[in-house]
Amino acid sequence: MLLILLFFVAMWAGAQNALAGGGSFLTLPTLMLTGMDARAANITSCVALFPAQVATGWAGRKFSAGAGGLSMRALFAISVVGGAIGAAILLVTPPAFFAKLVPWLVLFATVVFTYGSFFRRPGEAQAQLPAPAAGVAQFLISVYGGYFGGGIGFLMVAALTMAGQNVRIASATKNVLAGVMNASAVGIFLFSPDLHWSQALVTAAGATIGGVAGAKLLHRIPENRLRLVVVVVGVLLTIGLFQRAP
């Protein structure tokens, strides 16, 4: 029964990741319900969501684009390097550091995205991050993504919209880049004894189905509604992360 629940929650998480991000905050507690500790659940969730991230990114790849003067190839390279560094940091530093930092990152991203979506004056519409700032933002998000990954989709949408993309293009671009930056961490976690394969396979199947469906829905939802969904997810993530923070 728990595996059936896990499958449907994973479908929801896959669609959520495709539309706005935050899917790992659905799979993590559900995996813990199956009997594993938080660390094992985090590792299993990361590996299990990776195929869905790849499938979602592939399904919407034609809508992805460069941002802030950076080509998609440059963003791809930055994400690979940042994700690898984040995975390496995971091996040598305690998780408490990022656990304290993440709520503030998501809060900042929520405020920035909300302002840019609903309160920015028309005269400010052309203001955007220059290429160096966009590259640094993507690099820092990628490092965090390789280390833990919760909320990276939302952070990327916020950064990419600041760099000049509209929310639909930003959502498609972050779907491609999310899979890229998690590849290094997954390569490491595949050999971890904390990886629970039965739960990982069930989660991967559900999340992949949900992710592909979400990618197809992404360009059929009115943009204002999609912006509102992203803001709501950001608020909920911020509240949840502050409650979990040590």
Sequence and secondary structure as in RCSB ss.txt:
>XXXX:A:sequence
MLLILLFFVAMWAGAQNALAGGGSFLTLPTLMLTGMDARAANITSCVALFPAQVATGWAGRKFSAGAGGLSMRAL
FAISVVGGAIGAAILLVTPPAFFAKLVPWLVLFATVVFTYGSFFRRPGEAQAQLPAPAAGVAQFLISVYGGYFGG
GIGFLMVAALTMAGQNVRIASATKNVLAGVMNASAVGIFLFSPDLHWSQALVTAAGATIGGVAGAKLLHRIPENR
LRLVVVVVGVLLTIGLFQRAP
>XXXX:A:secstr
 HHHHHHHHHHHHHHHHHHTS THHHHHHHHHHTT  HHHHHHHHHHHHHHHHHHHHHHTGGG   BTTB HHHH
HHHHHHHHHHHHHHHHHS THHHHHHHHHHHHHHHHHHHIIIII  GGGTT    HHHHHHHHHHHHHHHHHT T
THHHHHHHHHHHTT  HHHHHHHHHHHHHHHHHHHHHHHTT TT  HHHHHHHHHHHHHHHHHHHHHTTTS HHH
HHHHHHHHHHHHHHHHHHH  
